Amino acid sequence: MFLQSHWSSNVSPKVDPVVSVIVTTKNEERNIGACLESVARQSIPPLEMIVVDNYSEDKTADIALEYGAKVFELGPERSAQRNYGVEKAQGKYILYLDADMRLSPNVIEKCVNCCEADAGVSGIYIPEFIVGKGFWISVRRFERNFYDGTVIDAVRFVPKTAFQQVEGFDLRFTGPEDWDFDKKIRGLGKTVIVDAYLEHDEGDFNLQHYLNKKNYYSKGFDIYAKNWGKDDPDIRKQLSPWYRFVGVFVEQGKFIKLMEHPILTLGMYYLRFRVGILYLMRKLQ
């Protein structure tokens, strides 16, 4: 279902947009305004904002309309929402976001310039900076910094032609759909890390909520691994205890960060241990 806005804004261009930003939502009234505000303030126009909402019961859709976004309703998961958003998109390039993400002011311009300068670029990684409150947010920010551009990360900015060529996100996967999409995009050409960032707002960290979320999204790992084959080099890293607990944190000299921040390192390994136990228990069921 398409929800029509009655609000006029220069955010909605009269010419074909350079970039279509796809935001998937479900009950995100706390975050969606700041997310779309960060898109609207980007240094490169014109932009198209598309929100694909999973039948929110709060004011998410209303707020998105106020920002001039095109709002559609569709479920049940992010993969279907993202694919539908791209179907409706008019831009040459696609950027997909979650509602709790906010862009730095020039990130889209830098992504566009990167693709325009090199037609061989099939996807771009945007470093994430975790924000929120408390010690565990500092731990999460520290941990996330190790993943940029690795097989634990996933591209967020792609040419629309590349998205269409790989047929978007695989609807079979809930959790590893980003990894699957990333692998397909990497198969088309080169991927790069942009010299900009986005903020990922994790709010007030709640350990049980964090573990529940990790457990929910890990349920798709088995079918994902079966699809690509367990001997695939990326799969071996992504699902390997050695790589997830050691390799990704020490490769390319990154181990120095561990020694420089011992308290954050201990906190990070505590979270990794708790997630690992959940995954092991699910495998043994």
VENKABEL-V451558 format. One line per field, one symbol per residue. ss: DSSP state (H for helix, E for strand, C for the rest). phi: phi as a letter, one per 20 degrees, with the letter a starting at -180 (. if undefined). burial: 1 if it has 24 or more other ideal C-beta (glycine too) atoms within 12 Angstrom, else 0. A space follows every 50 residues. Layout:
ss=???
phi=???
burial=???
This chain:
ss=CEECCCCCCCCCCCCCCCEEEEEEECCCCCCHHHHHHHHHCCCCCCEEEE EEECCCCCCHHHHHHHCCCEEEECCCCHHHHHHHHHHHCCCCEEEEEECC EEECCCHHHHHHHHHHHCCCEEEEEEEEEEEEECHHHHHHHHHHCCCCCC CCCCCCEEEHHHHHHCCCCCCCCCCCHHHHHHHHHHCCCEEEEEEEEEEE EEEECCHHHHHHHHHHHHCCHHHHHHHHCCCCHHHHHHCCHHHHHHHHHH HHHCHHHHHHCHHHHHHHHHHHHHHHHHHHHHHHC
phi=.edeeddebffefedgffcddddecbldffdfffffffffefecdedddc dddelgddegffffffenfedcdacecfgfffffgfgefdffcccdcefe dcefgdffgfffgffffbfefdacedgddfcqcnffffffffffffegme feebfccbffffgffemmefffdcpefffffffffffereccdfeabced eemefcgffffffffffffefffffffenfegffffffdegfffdcgfec flmfffffffcffffffffffffffffgfffffef
burial=00101000101100001111111111011011111111110101111111 11110100011111111111111100111111111111111111111111 11110011111111100000111111111111000111111111111111 11111111110110010111001111111111111101001111011111 11001000011001101101100110010000011011110011100110 00010001000001101110110011011000000
